[in-house]
Amino acid sequence: MSLERGPYALGERVRILDLDKPGHVRTPMYVREKVGVIERYCGDFENPEERAYGRVGRERIRLYRVRLRQRDLWPDYEGPDKDTVEIEIYDHWLRPASGGD
């Protein structure tokens, strides 16, 4: 596992992209195009989107845990504003959030 944390720092705001990829992906629809905060760096791993099709031994990519507010995911959420969801997202699905996000 790489000790390099990559471009995203703890607490940094990121947008989860909608890459519109077919097949097996680990990024659920309900988090795509949403903004969250980097909660932790999890390490570098082979891309599961490639491994699902037997393509192993590829380069390793960074995996981050991203925290999102439930209210941002589901506008009709009636629980406390502080309620969150954490999800692990690979680097290629993330971009820095712009100031207006």
ChimeraX commands (.cxc) that place a marker at each C-alpha (Angstrom):
marker #1 position 0.00,0.00,0.00 radius 0.5
marker #1 position 1.28,3.44,-0.88 radius 0.5
marker #1 position 1.87,5.88,1.95 radius 0.5
marker #1 position 1.26,8.79,-0.41 radius 0.5
marker #1 position -2.12,10.30,0.27 radius 0.5
marker #1 position -2.61,11.84,-3.11 radius 0.5
marker #1 position -4.24,15.09,-4.10 radius 0.5
marker #1 position -7.02,15.17,-1.50 radius 0.5
marker #1 position -6.49,16.23,2.10 radius 0.5
marker #1 position -8.51,15.37,5.17 radius 0.5
marker #1 position -11.51,17.72,5.31 radius 0.5
marker #1 position -11.28,18.78,1.67 radius 0.5
marker #1 position -14.58,19.20,-0.18 radius 0.5
marker #1 position -14.94,17.00,-3.25 radius 0.5
marker #1 position -17.57,16.33,-5.87 radius 0.5
marker #1 position -18.33,12.71,-6.73 radius 0.5
marker #1 position -18.58,12.47,-10.49 radius 0.5
marker #1 position -21.09,10.65,-12.63 radius 0.5
marker #1 position -18.79,8.87,-15.08 radius 0.5
marker #1 position -21.74,7.05,-16.66 radius 0.5
marker #1 position -19.76,3.81,-16.73 radius 0.5
marker #1 position -21.54,0.61,-17.69 radius 0.5
marker #1 position -21.13,-2.62,-15.78 radius 0.5
marker #1 position -19.78,-3.20,-12.31 radius 0.5
marker #1 position -18.88,0.00,-10.48 radius 0.5
marker #1 position -18.71,0.73,-6.76 radius 0.5
marker #1 position -20.10,4.27,-6.94 radius 0.5
marker #1 position -23.85,4.24,-6.24 radius 0.5
marker #1 position -26.15,6.48,-8.25 radius 0.5
marker #1 position -27.41,8.32,-5.16 radius 0.5
marker #1 position -23.97,9.86,-4.44 radius 0.5
marker #1 position -23.09,10.88,-7.99 radius 0.5
marker #1 position -22.81,14.63,-8.55 radius 0.5
marker #1 position -23.00,15.20,-4.78 radius 0.5
marker #1 position -20.46,17.09,-2.68 radius 0.5
marker #1 position -18.86,15.60,0.40 radius 0.5
marker #1 position -15.77,15.89,2.55 radius 0.5
marker #1 position -12.70,13.66,2.58 radius 0.5
marker #1 position -12.88,11.74,5.85 radius 0.5
marker #1 position -9.79,9.56,5.32 radius 0.5
marker #1 position -7.39,8.06,2.83 radius 0.5
marker #1 position -7.81,4.27,2.76 radius 0.5
marker #1 position -4.82,3.24,0.61 radius 0.5
marker #1 position -4.10,2.26,-2.97 radius 0.5
marker #1 position -5.87,-0.73,-4.54 radius 0.5
marker #1 position -6.38,-2.31,-7.93 radius 0.5
marker #1 position -9.36,-0.80,-9.72 radius 0.5
marker #1 position -12.39,-3.00,-8.86 radius 0.5
marker #1 position -14.03,-1.96,-12.14 radius 0.5
marker #1 position -11.20,-3.77,-13.94 radius 0.5
marker #1 position -10.94,-6.69,-11.49 radius 0.5
marker #1 position -14.66,-7.45,-11.94 radius 0.5
marker #1 position -13.84,-8.47,-15.51 radius 0.5
marker #1 position -10.72,-10.47,-14.66 radius 0.5
marker #1 position -8.28,-7.73,-15.61 radius 0.5
marker #1 position -5.87,-7.98,-12.68 radius 0.5
marker #1 position -2.38,-6.67,-12.08 radius 0.5
marker #1 position -3.24,-3.17,-13.22 radius 0.5
marker #1 position -1.96,0.00,-11.59 radius 0.5
marker #1 position -3.24,0.79,-8.14 radius 0.5
marker #1 position -5.51,3.77,-7.53 radius 0.5
marker #1 position -6.26,5.78,-4.40 radius 0.5
marker #1 position -9.34,5.05,-2.32 radius 0.5
marker #1 position -10.89,7.69,-0.05 radius 0.5
marker #1 position -13.71,7.63,2.45 radius 0.5
marker #1 position -16.06,10.54,1.75 radius 0.5
marker #1 position -18.60,11.88,4.26 radius 0.5
marker #1 position -21.86,13.29,2.88 radius 0.5
marker #1 position -24.75,14.89,4.73 radius 0.5
marker #1 position -27.90,12.81,4.43 radius 0.5
marker #1 position -29.88,15.97,3.76 radius 0.5
marker #1 position -27.69,16.57,0.67 radius 0.5
marker #1 position -28.41,13.08,-0.60 radius 0.5
marker #1 position -32.15,13.03,0.08 radius 0.5
marker #1 position -33.79,16.51,0.15 radius 0.5
marker #1 position -36.84,15.16,2.00 radius 0.5
marker #1 position -34.69,13.66,4.79 radius 0.5
marker #1 position -36.29,14.63,8.10 radius 0.5
marker #1 position -33.57,13.51,10.51 radius 0.5
marker #1 position -31.06,15.75,12.27 radius 0.5
marker #1 position -28.96,18.00,10.04 radius 0.5
marker #1 position -25.79,16.42,11.47 radius 0.5
marker #1 position -26.65,12.91,10.15 radius 0.5
marker #1 position -24.11,11.70,7.59 radius 0.5
marker #1 position -23.24,8.77,5.35 radius 0.5
marker #1 position -19.66,7.67,4.67 radius 0.5
marker #1 position -18.78,5.87,1.46 radius 0.5
marker #1 position -15.50,4.75,-0.06 radius 0.5
marker #1 position -14.85,6.26,-3.48 radius 0.5
marker #1 position -11.93,5.74,-5.83 radius 0.5
marker #1 position -9.85,8.72,-6.90 radius 0.5
marker #1 position -10.97,8.75,-10.55 radius 0.5
marker #1 position -14.57,9.41,-9.43 radius 0.5
marker #1 position -13.59,12.57,-7.49 radius 0.5
marker #1 position -12.89,16.20,-8.33 radius 0.5
marker #1 position -12.35,19.20,-6.07 radius 0.5
marker #1 position -15.65,20.91,-5.27 radius 0.5
marker #1 position -15.95,24.43,-6.60 radius 0.5
marker #1 position -16.57,27.33,-4.22 radius 0.5
marker #1 position -20.31,27.43,-5.01 radius 0.5
marker #1 position -20.95,23.77,-4.25 radius 0.5
marker link #1:1,2 radius 0.2
marker link #1:2,3 radius 0.2
marker link #1:3,4 radius 0.2
marker link #1:4,5 radius 0.2
marker link #1:5,6 radius 0.2
marker link #1:6,7 radius 0.2
marker link #1:7,8 radius 0.2
marker link #1:8,9 radius 0.2
marker link #1:9,10 radius 0.2
marker link #1:10,11 radius 0.2
marker link #1:11,12 radius 0.2
marker link #1:12,13 radius 0.2
marker link #1:13,14 radius 0.2
marker link #1:14,15 radius 0.2
marker link #1:15,16 radius 0.2
marker link #1:16,17 radius 0.2
marker link #1:17,18 radius 0.2
marker link #1:18,19 radius 0.2
marker link #1:19,20 radius 0.2
marker link #1:20,21 radius 0.2
marker link #1:21,22 radius 0.2
marker link #1:22,23 radius 0.2
marker link #1:23,24 radius 0.2
marker link #1:24,25 radius 0.2
marker link #1:25,26 radius 0.2
marker link #1:26,27 radius 0.2
marker link #1:27,28 radius 0.2
marker link #1:28,29 radius 0.2
marker link #1:29,30 radius 0.2
marker link #1:30,31 radius 0.2
marker link #1:31,32 radius 0.2
marker link #1:32,33 radius 0.2
marker link #1:33,34 radius 0.2
marker link #1:34,35 radius 0.2
marker link #1:35,36 radius 0.2
marker link #1:36,37 radius 0.2
marker link #1:37,38 radius 0.2
marker link #1:38,39 radius 0.2
marker link #1:39,40 radius 0.2
marker link #1:40,41 radius 0.2
marker link #1:41,42 radius 0.2
marker link #1:42,43 radius 0.2
marker link #1:43,44 radius 0.2
marker link #1:44,45 radius 0.2
marker link #1:45,46 radius 0.2
marker link #1:46,47 radius 0.2
marker link #1:47,48 radius 0.2
marker link #1:48,49 radius 0.2
marker link #1:49,50 radius 0.2
marker link #1:50,51 radius 0.2
marker link #1:51,52 radius 0.2
marker link #1:52,53 radius 0.2
marker link #1:53,54 radius 0.2
marker link #1:54,55 radius 0.2
marker link #1:55,56 radius 0.2
marker link #1:56,57 radius 0.2
marker link #1:57,58 radius 0.2
marker link #1:58,59 radius 0.2
marker link #1:59,60 radius 0.2
marker link #1:60,61 radius 0.2
marker link #1:61,62 radius 0.2
marker link #1:62,63 radius 0.2
marker link #1:63,64 radius 0.2
marker link #1:64,65 radius 0.2
marker link #1:65,66 radius 0.2
marker link #1:66,67 radius 0.2
marker link #1:67,68 radius 0.2
marker link #1:68,69 radius 0.2
marker link #1:69,70 radius 0.2
marker link #1:70,71 radius 0.2
marker link #1:71,72 radius 0.2
marker link #1:72,73 radius 0.2
marker link #1:73,74 radius 0.2
marker link #1:74,75 radius 0.2
marker link #1:75,76 radius 0.2
marker link #1:76,77 radius 0.2
marker link #1:77,78 radius 0.2
marker link #1:78,79 radius 0.2
marker link #1:79,80 radius 0.2
marker link #1:80,81 radius 0.2
marker link #1:81,82 radius 0.2
marker link #1:82,83 radius 0.2
marker link #1:83,84 radius 0.2
marker link #1:84,85 radius 0.2
marker link #1:85,86 radius 0.2
marker link #1:86,87 radius 0.2
marker link #1:87,88 radius 0.2
marker link #1:88,89 radius 0.2
marker link #1:89,90 radius 0.2
marker link #1:90,91 radius 0.2
marker link #1:91,92 radius 0.2
marker link #1:92,93 radius 0.2
marker link #1:93,94 radius 0.2
marker link #1:94,95 radius 0.2
marker link #1:95,96 radius 0.2
marker link #1:96,97 radius 0.2
marker link #1:97,98 radius 0.2
marker link #1:98,99 radius 0.2
marker link #1:99,100 radius 0.2
marker link #1:100,101 radius 0.2
view
